[in-house]
Amino acid sequence: MKNFRSLEMKKAYEKGGFRERFAMENGNRSIVFIDSHKCYKFTYSKNKEYQDANGALYDTETKSWRD
């Protein structure tokens, strides 16, 4: 497990399944706004074999992962 400092990131990690945790551990976080909700988008290199998690979104308003 990666050491996340903020409580928000720790909660996101706890709520995530394998796909979301893989994105958090291997990806870079960026902030995007969807329907005026602040979301974290996790992306990583297309060279990684597992691509299902690329682009995973965590909604900070609803405290849930988006599809």
mmCIF file of the N, C-alpha and C atoms, coordinates in Angstrom:
data_MODEL
# 
_entry.id   MODEL 
# 
loop_
_atom_site.group_PDB 
_atom_site.id 
_atom_site.type_symbol 
_atom_site.label_atom_id 
_atom_site.label_alt_id 
_atom_site.label_comp_id 
_atom_site.label_asym_id 
_atom_site.label_entity_id 
_atom_site.label_seq_id 
_atom_site.pdbx_PDB_ins_code 
_atom_site.Cartn_x 
_atom_site.Cartn_y 
_atom_site.Cartn_z 
_atom_site.occupancy 
_atom_site.B_iso_or_equiv 
_atom_site.pdbx_formal_charge 
_atom_site.auth_seq_id 
_atom_site.auth_comp_id 
_atom_site.auth_asym_id 
_atom_site.auth_atom_id 
_atom_site.pdbx_PDB_model_num 
ATOM 1   N N  . MET A 1 1  ? 0.843   -1.182 0.000   1.00 0.00 ? 1  MET A N  1 
ATOM 2   C CA . MET A 1 1  ? 0.000   0.000  0.000   1.00 0.00 ? 1  MET A CA 1 
ATOM 3   C C  . MET A 1 1  ? 0.883   1.237  0.000   1.00 0.00 ? 1  MET A C  1 
ATOM 4   N N  . LYS A 1 2  ? 0.496   2.171  -0.819  1.00 0.00 ? 2  LYS A N  1 
ATOM 5   C CA . LYS A 1 2  ? 1.194   3.439  -0.894  1.00 0.00 ? 2  LYS A CA 1 
ATOM 6   C C  . LYS A 1 2  ? 0.812   4.265  0.334   1.00 0.00 ? 2  LYS A C  1 
ATOM 7   N N  . ASN A 1 3  ? 1.728   5.088  0.826   1.00 0.00 ? 3  ASN A N  1 
ATOM 8   C CA . ASN A 1 3  ? 1.420   5.934  1.979   1.00 0.00 ? 3  ASN A CA 1 
ATOM 9   C C  . ASN A 1 3  ? 0.731   7.211  1.517   1.00 0.00 ? 3  ASN A C  1 
ATOM 10  N N  . PHE A 1 4  ? -0.561  7.287  1.759   1.00 0.00 ? 4  PHE A N  1 
ATOM 11  C CA . PHE A 1 4  ? -1.318  8.487  1.424   1.00 0.00 ? 4  PHE A CA 1 
ATOM 12  C C  . PHE A 1 4  ? -1.424  9.333  2.678   1.00 0.00 ? 4  PHE A C  1 
ATOM 13  N N  . ARG A 1 5  ? -1.164  10.610 2.547   1.00 0.00 ? 5  ARG A N  1 
ATOM 14  C CA . ARG A 1 5  ? -1.145  11.493 3.711   1.00 0.00 ? 5  ARG A CA 1 
ATOM 15  C C  . ARG A 1 5  ? -2.513  12.058 4.053   1.00 0.00 ? 5  ARG A C  1 
ATOM 16  N N  . SER A 1 6  ? -3.271  12.438 3.042   1.00 0.00 ? 6  SER A N  1 
ATOM 17  C CA . SER A 1 6  ? -4.550  13.086 3.323   1.00 0.00 ? 6  SER A CA 1 
ATOM 18  C C  . SER A 1 6  ? -5.613  12.051 3.684   1.00 0.00 ? 6  SER A C  1 
ATOM 19  N N  . LEU A 1 7  ? -6.511  12.452 4.538   1.00 0.00 ? 7  LEU A N  1 
ATOM 20  C CA . LEU A 1 7  ? -7.607  11.587 4.958   1.00 0.00 ? 7  LEU A CA 1 
ATOM 21  C C  . LEU A 1 7  ? -8.487  11.227 3.764   1.00 0.00 ? 7  LEU A C  1 
ATOM 22  N N  . GLU A 1 8  ? -8.674  12.188 2.864   1.00 0.00 ? 8  GLU A N  1 
ATOM 23  C CA . GLU A 1 8  ? -9.502  11.963 1.680   1.00 0.00 ? 8  GLU A CA 1 
ATOM 24  C C  . GLU A 1 8  ? -8.941  10.835 0.808   1.00 0.00 ? 8  GLU A C  1 
ATOM 25  N N  . MET A 1 9  ? -7.630  10.828 0.631   1.00 0.00 ? 9  MET A N  1 
ATOM 26  C CA . MET A 1 9  ? -6.999  9.793  -0.186  1.00 0.00 ? 9  MET A CA 1 
ATOM 27  C C  . MET A 1 9  ? -7.037  8.437  0.519   1.00 0.00 ? 9  MET A C  1 
ATOM 28  N N  . LYS A 1 10 ? -6.908  8.438  1.834   1.00 0.00 ? 10 LYS A N  1 
ATOM 29  C CA . LYS A 1 10 ? -6.989  7.188  2.592   1.00 0.00 ? 10 LYS A CA 1 
ATOM 30  C C  . LYS A 1 10 ? -8.380  6.581  2.471   1.00 0.00 ? 10 LYS A C  1 
ATOM 31  N N  . LYS A 1 11 ? -9.418  7.424  2.554   1.00 0.00 ? 11 LYS A N  1 
ATOM 32  C CA . LYS A 1 11 ? -10.804 6.950  2.423   1.00 0.00 ? 11 LYS A CA 1 
ATOM 33  C C  . LYS A 1 11 ? -11.052 6.397  1.027   1.00 0.00 ? 11 LYS A C  1 
ATOM 34  N N  . ALA A 1 12 ? -10.518 7.090  0.007   1.00 0.00 ? 12 ALA A N  1 
ATOM 35  C CA . ALA A 1 12 ? -10.676 6.624  -1.374  1.00 0.00 ? 12 ALA A CA 1 
ATOM 36  C C  . ALA A 1 12 ? -10.037 5.249  -1.541  1.00 0.00 ? 12 ALA A C  1 
ATOM 37  N N  . TYR A 1 13 ? -8.867  5.060  -0.958  1.00 0.00 ? 13 TYR A N  1 
ATOM 38  C CA . TYR A 1 13 ? -8.160  3.781  -1.057  1.00 0.00 ? 13 TYR A CA 1 
ATOM 39  C C  . TYR A 1 13 ? -8.953  2.671  -0.369  1.00 0.00 ? 13 TYR A C  1 
ATOM 40  N N  . GLU A 1 14 ? -9.523  2.981  0.794   1.00 0.00 ? 14 GLU A N  1 
ATOM 41  C CA . GLU A 1 14 ? -10.305 1.989  1.535   1.00 0.00 ? 14 GLU A CA 1 
ATOM 42  C C  . GLU A 1 14 ? -11.556 1.579  0.765   1.00 0.00 ? 14 GLU A C  1 
ATOM 43  N N  . LYS A 1 15 ? -12.201 2.526  0.092   1.00 0.00 ? 15 LYS A N  1 
ATOM 44  C CA . LYS A 1 15 ? -13.442 2.246  -0.625  1.00 0.00 ? 15 LYS A CA 1 
ATOM 45  C C  . LYS A 1 15 ? -13.217 1.566  -1.969  1.00 0.00 ? 15 LYS A C  1 
ATOM 46  N N  . GLY A 1 16 ? -12.015 1.677  -2.490  1.00 0.00 ? 16 GLY A N  1 
ATOM 47  C CA . GLY A 1 16 ? -11.735 1.144  -3.821  1.00 0.00 ? 16 GLY A CA 1 
ATOM 48  C C  . GLY A 1 16 ? -11.516 -0.353 -3.836  1.00 0.00 ? 16 GLY A C  1 
ATOM 49  N N  . GLY A 1 17 ? -11.825 -0.933 -4.972  1.00 0.00 ? 17 GLY A N  1 
ATOM 50  C CA . GLY A 1 17 ? -11.540 -2.340 -5.207  1.00 0.00 ? 17 GLY A CA 1 
ATOM 51  C C  . GLY A 1 17 ? -10.153 -2.474 -5.824  1.00 0.00 ? 17 GLY A C  1 
ATOM 52  N N  . PHE A 1 18 ? -9.879  -3.638 -6.408  1.00 0.00 ? 18 PHE A N  1 
ATOM 53  C CA . PHE A 1 18 ? -8.558  -3.869 -7.004  1.00 0.00 ? 18 PHE A CA 1 
ATOM 54  C C  . PHE A 1 18 ? -8.256  -2.845 -8.086  1.00 0.00 ? 18 PHE A C  1 
ATOM 55  N N  . ARG A 1 19 ? -9.235  -2.596 -8.954  1.00 0.00 ? 19 ARG A N  1 
ATOM 56  C CA . ARG A 1 19 ? -9.048  -1.676 -10.080 1.00 0.00 ? 19 ARG A CA 1 
ATOM 57  C C  . ARG A 1 19 ? -8.654  -0.290 -9.599  1.00 0.00 ? 19 ARG A C  1 
ATOM 58  N N  . GLU A 1 20 ? -9.407  0.238  -8.639  1.00 0.00 ? 20 GLU A N  1 
ATOM 59  C CA . GLU A 1 20 ? -9.163  1.584  -8.140  1.00 0.00 ? 20 GLU A CA 1 
ATOM 60  C C  . GLU A 1 20 ? -7.843  1.672  -7.377  1.00 0.00 ? 20 GLU A C  1 
ATOM 61  N N  . ARG A 1 21 ? -7.555  0.667  -6.586  1.00 0.00 ? 21 ARG A N  1 
ATOM 62  C CA . ARG A 1 21 ? -6.297  0.668  -5.829  1.00 0.00 ? 21 ARG A CA 1 
ATOM 63  C C  . ARG A 1 21 ? -5.094  0.589  -6.763  1.00 0.00 ? 21 ARG A C  1 
ATOM 64  N N  . PHE A 1 22 ? -5.228  -0.192 -7.824  1.00 0.00 ? 22 PHE A N  1 
ATOM 65  C CA . PHE A 1 22 ? -4.142  -0.279 -8.803  1.00 0.00 ? 22 PHE A CA 1 
ATOM 66  C C  . PHE A 1 22 ? -3.886  1.091  -9.421  1.00 0.00 ? 22 PHE A C  1 
ATOM 67  N N  . ALA A 1 23 ? -4.948  1.799  -9.778  1.00 0.00 ? 23 ALA A N  1 
ATOM 68  C CA . ALA A 1 23 ? -4.817  3.133  -10.374 1.00 0.00 ? 23 ALA A CA 1 
ATOM 69  C C  . ALA A 1 23 ? -4.176  4.110  -9.396  1.00 0.00 ? 23 ALA A C  1 
ATOM 70  N N  . MET A 1 24 ? -4.565  4.046  -8.131  1.00 0.00 ? 24 MET A N  1 
ATOM 71  C CA . MET A 1 24 ? -4.001  4.955  -7.135  1.00 0.00 ? 24 MET A CA 1 
ATOM 72  C C  . MET A 1 24 ? -2.522  4.667  -6.896  1.00 0.00 ? 24 MET A C  1 
ATOM 73  N N  . GLU A 1 25 ? -2.152  3.403  -6.863  1.00 0.00 ? 25 GLU A N  1 
ATOM 74  C CA . GLU A 1 25 ? -0.766  3.027  -6.572  1.00 0.00 ? 25 GLU A CA 1 
ATOM 75  C C  . GLU A 1 25 ? 0.173   3.266  -7.752  1.00 0.00 ? 25 GLU A C  1 
ATOM 76  N N  . ASN A 1 26 ? -0.339  3.136  -8.966  1.00 0.00 ? 26 ASN A N  1 
ATOM 77  C CA . ASN A 1 26 ? 0.515   3.210  -10.148 1.00 0.00 ? 26 ASN A CA 1 
ATOM 78  C C  . ASN A 1 26 ? 0.324   4.474  -10.976 1.00 0.00 ? 26 ASN A C  1 
ATOM 79  N N  . GLY A 1 27 ? -0.701  5.248  -10.664 1.00 0.00 ? 27 GLY A N  1 
ATOM 80  C CA . GLY A 1 27 ? -1.019  6.382  -11.515 1.00 0.00 ? 27 GLY A CA 1 
ATOM 81  C C  . GLY A 1 27 ? -0.654  7.733  -10.945 1.00 0.00 ? 27 GLY A C  1 
ATOM 82  N N  . ASN A 1 28 ? -0.882  8.731  -11.779 1.00 0.00 ? 28 ASN A N  1 
ATOM 83  C CA . ASN A 1 28 ? -0.697  10.128 -11.396 1.00 0.00 ? 28 ASN A CA 1 
ATOM 84  C C  . ASN A 1 28 ? -2.069  10.748 -11.207 1.00 0.00 ? 28 ASN A C  1 
ATOM 85  N N  . ARG A 1 29 ? -2.220  11.525 -10.165 1.00 0.00 ? 29 ARG A N  1 
ATOM 86  C CA . ARG A 1 29 ? -3.510  12.127 -9.842  1.00 0.00 ? 29 ARG A CA 1 
ATOM 87  C C  . ARG A 1 29 ? -3.635  13.492 -10.507 1.00 0.00 ? 29 ARG A C  1 
ATOM 88  N N  . SER A 1 30 ? -4.798  13.743 -11.074 1.00 0.00 ? 30 SER A N  1 
ATOM 89  C CA . SER A 1 30 ? -5.117  15.072 -11.585 1.00 0.00 ? 30 SER A CA 1 
ATOM 90  C C  . SER A 1 30 ? -6.532  15.407 -11.122 1.00 0.00 ? 30 SER A C  1 
ATOM 91  N N  . ILE A 1 31 ? -6.833  16.689 -11.061 1.00 0.00 ? 31 ILE A N  1 
ATOM 92  C CA . ILE A 1 31 ? -8.152  17.135 -10.613 1.00 0.00 ? 31 ILE A CA 1 
ATOM 93  C C  . ILE A 1 31 ? -8.979  17.504 -11.835 1.00 0.00 ? 31 ILE A C  1 
ATOM 94  N N  . VAL A 1 32 ? -10.192 16.957 -11.902 1.00 0.00 ? 32 VAL A N  1 
ATOM 95  C CA . VAL A 1 32 ? -11.146 17.289 -12.958 1.00 0.00 ? 32 VAL A CA 1 
ATOM 96  C C  . VAL A 1 32 ? -12.482 17.610 -12.300 1.00 0.00 ? 32 VAL A C  1 
ATOM 97  N N  . PHE A 1 33 ? -13.301 18.396 -12.982 1.00 0.00 ? 33 PHE A N  1 
ATOM 98  C CA . PHE A 1 33 ? -14.624 18.739 -12.472 1.00 0.00 ? 33 PHE A CA 1 
ATOM 99  C C  . PHE A 1 33 ? -15.678 18.117 -13.378 1.00 0.00 ? 33 PHE A C  1 
ATOM 100 N N  . ILE A 1 34 ? -16.550 17.299 -12.799 1.00 0.00 ? 34 ILE A N  1 
ATOM 101 C CA . ILE A 1 34 ? -17.630 16.648 -13.526 1.00 0.00 ? 34 ILE A CA 1 
ATOM 102 C C  . ILE A 1 34 ? -18.931 16.989 -12.818 1.00 0.00 ? 34 ILE A C  1 
ATOM 103 N N  . ASP A 1 35 ? -19.857 17.600 -13.537 1.00 0.00 ? 35 ASP A N  1 
ATOM 104 C CA . ASP A 1 35 ? -21.137 18.049 -12.961 1.00 0.00 ? 35 ASP A CA 1 
ATOM 105 C C  . ASP A 1 35 ? -20.900 18.898 -11.720 1.00 0.00 ? 35 ASP A C  1 
ATOM 106 N N  . SER A 1 36 ? -19.945 19.780 -11.790 1.00 0.00 ? 36 SER A N  1 
ATOM 107 C CA . SER A 1 36 ? -19.526 20.692 -10.713 1.00 0.00 ? 36 SER A CA 1 
ATOM 108 C C  . SER A 1 36 ? -19.018 19.964 -9.464  1.00 0.00 ? 36 SER A C  1 
ATOM 109 N N  . HIS A 1 37 ? -18.692 18.686 -9.596  1.00 0.00 ? 37 HIS A N  1 
ATOM 110 C CA . HIS A 1 37 ? -18.086 17.924 -8.504  1.00 0.00 ? 37 HIS A CA 1 
ATOM 111 C C  . HIS A 1 37 ? -16.589 17.829 -8.754  1.00 0.00 ? 37 HIS A C  1 
ATOM 112 N N  . LYS A 1 38 ? -15.816 18.048 -7.708  1.00 0.00 ? 38 LYS A N  1 
ATOM 113 C CA . LYS A 1 38 ? -14.365 17.883 -7.808  1.00 0.00 ? 38 LYS A CA 1 
ATOM 114 C C  . LYS A 1 38 ? -14.057 16.389 -7.768  1.00 0.00 ? 38 LYS A C  1 
ATOM 115 N N  . CYS A 1 39 ? -13.328 15.923 -8.780  1.00 0.00 ? 39 CYS A N  1 
ATOM 116 C CA . CYS A 1 39 ? -12.973 14.510 -8.871  1.00 0.00 ? 39 CYS A CA 1 
ATOM 117 C C  . CYS A 1 39 ? -11.474 14.362 -9.068  1.00 0.00 ? 39 CYS A C  1 
ATOM 118 N N  . TYR A 1 40 ? -10.943 13.248 -8.583  1.00 0.00 ? 40 TYR A N  1 
ATOM 119 C CA . TYR A 1 40 ? -9.556  12.897 -8.841  1.00 0.00 ? 40 TYR A CA 1 
ATOM 120 C C  . TYR A 1 40 ? -9.550  11.854 -9.956  1.00 0.00 ? 40 TYR A C  1 
ATOM 121 N N  . LYS A 1 41 ? -8.725  12.092 -10.961 1.00 0.00 ? 41 LYS A N  1 
ATOM 122 C CA . LYS A 1 41 ? -8.575  11.146 -12.064 1.00 0.00 ? 41 LYS A CA 1 
ATOM 123 C C  . LYS A 1 41 ? -7.168  10.569 -11.996 1.00 0.00 ? 41 LYS A C  1 
ATOM 124 N N  . PHE A 1 42 ? -7.082  9.251  -11.995 1.00 0.00 ? 42 PHE A N  1 
ATOM 125 C CA . PHE A 1 42 ? -5.801  8.563  -11.897 1.00 0.00 ? 42 PHE A CA 1 
ATOM 126 C C  . PHE A 1 42 ? -5.466  7.932  -13.245 1.00 0.00 ? 42 PHE A C  1 
ATOM 127 N N  . THR A 1 43 ? -4.344  8.359  -13.820 1.00 0.00 ? 43 THR A N  1 
ATOM 128 C CA . THR A 1 43 ? -3.899  7.810  -15.100 1.00 0.00 ? 43 THR A CA 1 
ATOM 129 C C  . THR A 1 43 ? -2.456  7.340  -14.979 1.00 0.00 ? 43 THR A C  1 
ATOM 130 N N  . TYR A 1 44 ? -2.110  6.367  -15.778 1.00 0.00 ? 44 TYR A N  1 
ATOM 131 C CA . TYR A 1 44 ? -0.746  5.844  -15.785 1.00 0.00 ? 44 TYR A CA 1 
ATOM 132 C C  . TYR A 1 44 ? -0.370  5.458  -17.211 1.00 0.00 ? 44 TYR A C  1 
ATOM 133 N N  . SER A 1 45 ? 0.857   5.049  -17.388 1.00 0.00 ? 45 SER A N  1 
ATOM 134 C CA . SER A 1 45 ? 1.425   4.760  -18.706 1.00 0.00 ? 45 SER A CA 1 
ATOM 135 C C  . SER A 1 45 ? 0.639   3.688  -19.460 1.00 0.00 ? 45 SER A C  1 
ATOM 136 N N  . LYS A 1 46 ? 0.496   3.902  -20.745 1.00 0.00 ? 46 LYS A N  1 
ATOM 137 C CA . LYS A 1 46 ? -0.163  2.912  -21.594 1.00 0.00 ? 46 LYS A CA 1 
ATOM 138 C C  . LYS A 1 46 ? 0.720   1.689  -21.824 1.00 0.00 ? 46 LYS A C  1 
ATOM 139 N N  . ASN A 1 47 ? 1.955   1.749  -21.384 1.00 0.00 ? 47 ASN A N  1 
ATOM 140 C CA . ASN A 1 47 ? 2.870   0.611  -21.521 1.00 0.00 ? 47 ASN A CA 1 
ATOM 141 C C  . ASN A 1 47 ? 2.616   -0.474 -20.480 1.00 0.00 ? 47 ASN A C  1 
ATOM 142 N N  . LYS A 1 48 ? 1.873   -0.159 -19.430 1.00 0.00 ? 48 LYS A N  1 
ATOM 143 C CA . LYS A 1 48 ? 1.543   -1.173 -18.422 1.00 0.00 ? 48 LYS A CA 1 
ATOM 144 C C  . LYS A 1 48 ? 0.540   -2.154 -19.036 1.00 0.00 ? 48 LYS A C  1 
ATOM 145 N N  . GLU A 1 49 ? 0.703   -3.415 -18.688 1.00 0.00 ? 49 GLU A N  1 
ATOM 146 C CA . GLU A 1 49 ? -0.149  -4.448 -19.273 1.00 0.00 ? 49 GLU A CA 1 
ATOM 147 C C  . GLU A 1 49 ? -1.608  -4.296 -18.838 1.00 0.00 ? 49 GLU A C  1 
ATOM 148 N N  . TYR A 1 50 ? -1.850  -3.974 -17.582 1.00 0.00 ? 50 TYR A N  1 
ATOM 149 C CA . TYR A 1 50 ? -3.216  -3.852 -17.052 1.00 0.00 ? 50 TYR A CA 1 
ATOM 150 C C  . TYR A 1 50 ? -3.733  -2.444 -17.328 1.00 0.00 ? 50 TYR A C  1 
ATOM 151 N N  . GLN A 1 51 ? -4.714  -2.310 -18.229 1.00 0.00 ? 51 GLN A N  1 
ATOM 152 C CA . GLN A 1 51 ? -5.216  -0.995 -18.620 1.00 0.00 ? 51 GLN A CA 1 
ATOM 153 C C  . GLN A 1 51 ? -6.639  -0.725 -18.146 1.00 0.00 ? 51 GLN A C  1 
ATOM 154 N N  . ASP A 1 52 ? -7.275  -1.677 -17.494 1.00 0.00 ? 52 ASP A N  1 
ATOM 155 C CA . ASP A 1 52 ? -8.662  -1.501 -17.077 1.00 0.00 ? 52 ASP A CA 1 
ATOM 156 C C  . ASP A 1 52 ? -8.831  -0.343 -16.099 1.00 0.00 ? 52 ASP A C  1 
ATOM 157 N N  . ALA A 1 53 ? -7.842  -0.084 -15.281 1.00 0.00 ? 53 ALA A N  1 
ATOM 158 C CA . ALA A 1 53 ? -7.959  0.947  -14.247 1.00 0.00 ? 53 ALA A CA 1 
ATOM 159 C C  . ALA A 1 53 ? -7.551  2.334  -14.727 1.00 0.00 ? 53 ALA A C  1 
ATOM 160 N N  . ASN A 1 54 ? -6.977  2.431  -15.909 1.00 0.00 ? 54 ASN A N  1 
ATOM 161 C CA . ASN A 1 54 ? -6.489  3.717  -16.399 1.00 0.00 ? 54 ASN A CA 1 
ATOM 162 C C  . ASN A 1 54 ? -7.658  4.692  -16.552 1.00 0.00 ? 54 ASN A C  1 
ATOM 163 N N  . GLY A 1 55 ? -7.570  5.838  -15.884 1.00 0.00 ? 55 GLY A N  1 
ATOM 164 C CA . GLY A 1 55 ? -8.628  6.842  -15.941 1.00 0.00 ? 55 GLY A CA 1 
ATOM 165 C C  . GLY A 1 55 ? -9.666  6.710  -14.840 1.00 0.00 ? 55 GLY A C  1 
ATOM 166 N N  . ALA A 1 56 ? -9.380  5.952  -13.791 1.00 0.00 ? 56 ALA A N  1 
ATOM 167 C CA . ALA A 1 56 ? -10.326 5.782  -12.692 1.00 0.00 ? 56 ALA A CA 1 
ATOM 168 C C  . ALA A 1 56 ? -10.634 7.137  -12.051 1.00 0.00 ? 56 ALA A C  1 
ATOM 169 N N  . LEU A 1 57 ? -11.914 7.351  -11.697 1.00 0.00 ? 57 LEU A N  1 
ATOM 170 C CA . LEU A 1 57 ? -12.368 8.630  -11.143 1.00 0.00 ? 57 LEU A CA 1 
ATOM 171 C C  . LEU A 1 57 ? -12.919 8.457  -9.735  1.00 0.00 ? 57 LEU A C  1 
ATOM 172 N N  . TYR A 1 58 ? -12.471 9.312  -8.820  1.00 0.00 ? 58 TYR A N  1 
ATOM 173 C CA . TYR A 1 58 ? -13.006 9.337  -7.456  1.00 0.00 ? 58 TYR A CA 1 
ATOM 174 C C  . TYR A 1 58 ? -13.673 10.686 -7.232  1.00 0.00 ? 58 TYR A C  1 
ATOM 175 N N  . ASP A 1 59 ? -14.959 10.667 -6.897  1.00 0.00 ? 59 ASP A N  1 
ATOM 176 C CA . ASP A 1 59 ? -15.741 11.881 -6.657  1.00 0.00 ? 59 ASP A CA 1 
ATOM 177 C C  . ASP A 1 59 ? -15.586 12.297 -5.198  1.00 0.00 ? 59 ASP A C  1 
ATOM 178 N N  . THR A 1 60 ? -15.036 13.487 -4.961  1.00 0.00 ? 60 THR A N  1 
ATOM 179 C CA . THR A 1 60 ? -14.795 13.943 -3.592  1.00 0.00 ? 60 THR A CA 1 
ATOM 180 C C  . THR A 1 60 ? -16.062 14.462 -2.923  1.00 0.00 ? 60 THR A C  1 
ATOM 181 N N  . GLU A 1 61 ? -17.089 14.783 -3.704  1.00 0.00 ? 61 GLU A N  1 
ATOM 182 C CA . GLU A 1 61 ? -18.344 15.276 -3.126  1.00 0.00 ? 61 GLU A CA 1 
ATOM 183 C C  . GLU A 1 61 ? -19.184 14.122 -2.579  1.00 0.00 ? 61 GLU A C  1 
ATOM 184 N N  . THR A 1 62 ? -19.339 13.071 -3.384  1.00 0.00 ? 62 THR A N  1 
ATOM 185 C CA . THR A 1 62 ? -20.157 11.928 -2.966  1.00 0.00 ? 62 THR A CA 1 
ATOM 186 C C  . THR A 1 62 ? -19.342 10.864 -2.242  1.00 0.00 ? 62 THR A C  1 
ATOM 187 N N  . LYS A 1 63 ? -18.005 11.042 -2.227  1.00 0.00 ? 63 LYS A N  1 
ATOM 188 C CA . LYS A 1 63 ? -17.089 10.101 -1.569  1.00 0.00 ? 63 LYS A CA 1 
ATOM 189 C C  . LYS A 1 63 ? -17.243 8.693  -2.137  1.00 0.00 ? 63 LYS A C  1 
ATOM 190 N N  . SER A 1 64 ? -17.311 8.613  -3.477  1.00 0.00 ? 64 SER A N  1 
ATOM 191 C CA . SER A 1 64 ? -17.462 7.316  -4.126  1.00 0.00 ? 64 SER A CA 1 
ATOM 192 C C  . SER A 1 64 ? -16.714 7.303  -5.451  1.00 0.00 ? 64 SER A C  1 
ATOM 193 N N  . TRP A 1 65 ? -16.484 6.099  -5.945  1.00 0.00 ? 65 TRP A N  1 
ATOM 194 C CA . TRP A 1 65 ? -15.817 5.925  -7.233  1.00 0.00 ? 65 TRP A CA 1 
ATOM 195 C C  . TRP A 1 65 ? -16.858 6.005  -8.332  1.00 0.00 ? 65 TRP A C  1 
ATOM 196 N N  . ARG A 1 66 ? -16.503 6.655  -9.440  1.00 0.00 ? 66 ARG A N  1 
ATOM 197 C CA . ARG A 1 66 ? -17.408 6.797  -10.583 1.00 0.00 ? 66 ARG A CA 1 
ATOM 198 C C  . ARG A 1 66 ? -17.032 5.800  -11.660 1.00 0.00 ? 66 ARG A C  1 
ATOM 199 N N  . ASP A 1 67 ? -18.031 5.366  -12.419 1.00 0.00 ? 67 ASP A N  1 
ATOM 200 C CA . ASP A 1 67 ? -17.786 4.443  -13.544 1.00 0.00 ? 67 ASP A CA 1 
ATOM 201 C C  . ASP A 1 67 ? -17.389 5.202  -14.777 1.00 0.00 ? 67 ASP A C  1 
# 
